[in-house]
Amino acid sequence: MLAYVRSKNQFLKDAPEIERHVQDAVKQKLKMSVGGSELESWRNSLGNKMFHLLNDDPAIPSDALIAIEYRPNRRNFRIDFVIAGLNNFGKEAIVVIELKQWSEIEFSELSDHVKVPYKGGPRDQIHPSYQAASYGGHLLHFNEYIYNNQVDVTTCAYLHNCQTEMVIKDLRFSHLLGDAPVFIDGQKAELQKFIKSKISQGVGEDMLRRVDSSPTKPSPQLAENIGSMLEGNEEFVLLDDQKTTLETIIHSSNKAKSGRKQVLIVKGGPGTGKSVIALNGLARLIKDRQNVNYVTPNAAPREVYGEELQKSKDGKRKFLVDVRELLRGSTVYVGCEPDDYDTLIVDEAHRLKKKGSFKKGGSQNQIVDIIQAARASIFFIDEAQIVTWTDIGKITTIEEHARALNAEVEHLTLTSQFRCGGSSDFLVWLDNALGISTGASGHHPIGDFDFKIFDDPLKLHHEIKQKNMVNNRSRLVAGYCWDWISRKDRKKFDIDIKKFNFHAKWNLTEHGGSWITKDSVNEIGCIHTCQGLEVDYVGVIVGPDLVVGNGELKTVPSARAKTDRSLHGFKADFKADPVAATERANQIIRNTYRVLMTRGMKGCYVYFTDQATADYFKNLLP
């Protein structure tokens, strides 16, 4: 949706009060209100810097189009500044300019990021070249008018307050700067030259209107490359009922094109291949030129799978911008037009939340947002993986909302086990040991899965490090019972088990959501960085939130760390209904350890901080 669109001439006339003009356009067209800080940034960037940039160079056509705050295809991002016209060959052209007021910039430990000062301290921000190129990539590969008419799209960033190139143009960002060059203070002439090399003639306002009204559909080039990304990768080969589920997804999606909304609910426990099927579904539907997203509430799988899909068979990165556009969080579908998407494939649907977005109103919950936004909605779910107070993903809840929206509901269940040594026996044993299953208690077989209980966390970590030396696919995780103090002070340790002189830190911030794939065996992950992912061997430290008293396994909500928000809301609900709140917290804690102990393909090693709990689990071993 276009907000402010004027010719260059009109923009120059509006410049003295540009913040008011843009504010009115954003409110009217985008239905959004803005605060004082954004108005100030418009005044500085648009009314001052961009005014002088365009006014001081008459060779930039006076009838070139200027678009400000452009939200393409109702997506949840806005492009700062667009100049549109015709290039030297008479073809329609667009220049995307990402504007930043940054003056001080430092290196970040995160890939493709920099650090910028804020009131609360330095904050990691995406490199503006990446940001600009991602917007350009979206236009090039998802806007049917642009790729059908071969509109020339180029991108750049203008840091008009920055006076040094030292960080922002460092060699480590060369792969980004090639796609979207950066111009800083004092380089106005260079940016003017860049614009003139792309825009040589003006164009009527209808050009941007055609772009804005174009259907959202993957380009043939994107469809071809995404479709080939999984080919030859053994990790994404489908077996048994996985293949049946994939073909059912394709059938539901095609059925929804000309009939009722379709909702497919796929139930499957840990290791049944839910994510593999979901990504194969994404690739197949993209290849069919459908408007489809892979959706997961968890950031960690999005980052890990995004990195995986960006690699070609020779290990090089490709389609950096485009692939990540297809892997999205669950908060972005608020306010979408009905049936805006052909298909939304939701992995980890048990982690969907009641509130659609913290920034937007009008949302009932994320389940409703997703079903409304797509003709076909696919939900992969395991209710025993609900691990936070705000998770609402239950099969009955999805069914209820689907029928209220006149959707046809279909169910599938995945049974083939590909994790935990391919043994369903271990999962049955674990569910009974944790008190999750309603089956009979007592001794159960655990199959050939390598499960061990350690009495010393140092020995446990040593064993995981030894396993990790083979292929960097073994990790240590823990219940979130220790505050994340190293986040602010890297010299401190988070987890301290004094009896064994064991000290360790939680996953480092520079690893982001992809901690599990980095060189990170010395750090400890938690539920938030490993759910939805897997390793060969997982080591698990069970904290004091799961203990044994009077021979009975119990949970202790108060033992969770203050920095963990998984049980945020428990205290308030406890005051209203102590019994219900206690039972809900009890289920969340048990589910958390079920998730942690089922991340391993080949083995799971456990240390219990409570000796009575260790003895309890040992006595349940066959």
Sequence and secondary structure as in RCSB ss.txt:
>XXXX:A:sequence
MLAYVRSKNQFLKDAPEIERHVQDAVKQKLKMSVGGSELESWRNSLGNKMFHLLNDDPAIPSDALIAIEYRPNRR
NFRIDFVIAGLNNFGKEAIVVIELKQWSEIEFSELSDHVKVPYKGGPRDQIHPSYQAASYGGHLLHFNEYIYNNQ
VDVTTCAYLHNCQTEMVIKDLRFSHLLGDAPVFIDGQKAELQKFIKSKISQGVGEDMLRRVDSSPTKPSPQLAEN
IGSMLEGNEEFVLLDDQKTTLETIIHSSNKAKSGRKQVLIVKGGPGTGKSVIALNGLARLIKDRQNVNYVTPNAA
PREVYGEELQKSKDGKRKFLVDVRELLRGSTVYVGCEPDDYDTLIVDEAHRLKKKGSFKKGGSQNQIVDIIQAAR
ASIFFIDEAQIVTWTDIGKITTIEEHARALNAEVEHLTLTSQFRCGGSSDFLVWLDNALGISTGASGHHPIGDFD
FKIFDDPLKLHHEIKQKNMVNNRSRLVAGYCWDWISRKDRKKFDIDIKKFNFHAKWNLTEHGGSWITKDSVNEIG
CIHTCQGLEVDYVGVIVGPDLVVGNGELKTVPSARAKTDRSLHGFKADFKADPVAATERANQIIRNTYRVLMTRG
MKGCYVYFTDQATADYFKNLLP
>XXXX:A:secstr
   EEEEHHHHHHHGGGHHHHHHHHIIIII     HHHHHHHHHIIIIIIHHHHHT TTS TT EEEEEE GGG 
S  EEEEEEEE TTS EEEEEEEEE     EE SSTTEEEE  TTS EEEE HHHHHHHHHHHHHHHBHHHHHTT
 EEEEEEEETT    TTTT GGGHHHHTTS EEETT HHHHHHHHHHH  B   THHHHHHHTS B   HHHHHH
HHHHSTT GGG   THHHHHHHHHHHHHHHHTTSSEEEEEEEE TTS HHHHHHHHHHHHHHTT  EEEE S HH
HHHHHHHHHTB TTS B  HHHHHHHEE TTTTTT  TT EEEEEESSGGG BSSS SS    S HHHHHHHHEE
EEEEEE GGG  STTB   HHHHHHHHHHTTEEEEEEEE    SGGG HHHHHHHHHHTT S S  S    TT E
EEEES HHHHHHHHHHHHHHHS EEEEE S S  GGGT TTS SEEEGGGTEEE B  GGGGGGGGGSS TTSEE
 HHHHTT  EEEEEEEE TTEEEETTEEEE GGGS TT  TTTTHHHHHHH HHHHHHHHHHHHHHHHHHHHT E
EEEEEEEESSHHHHHHHHHH  
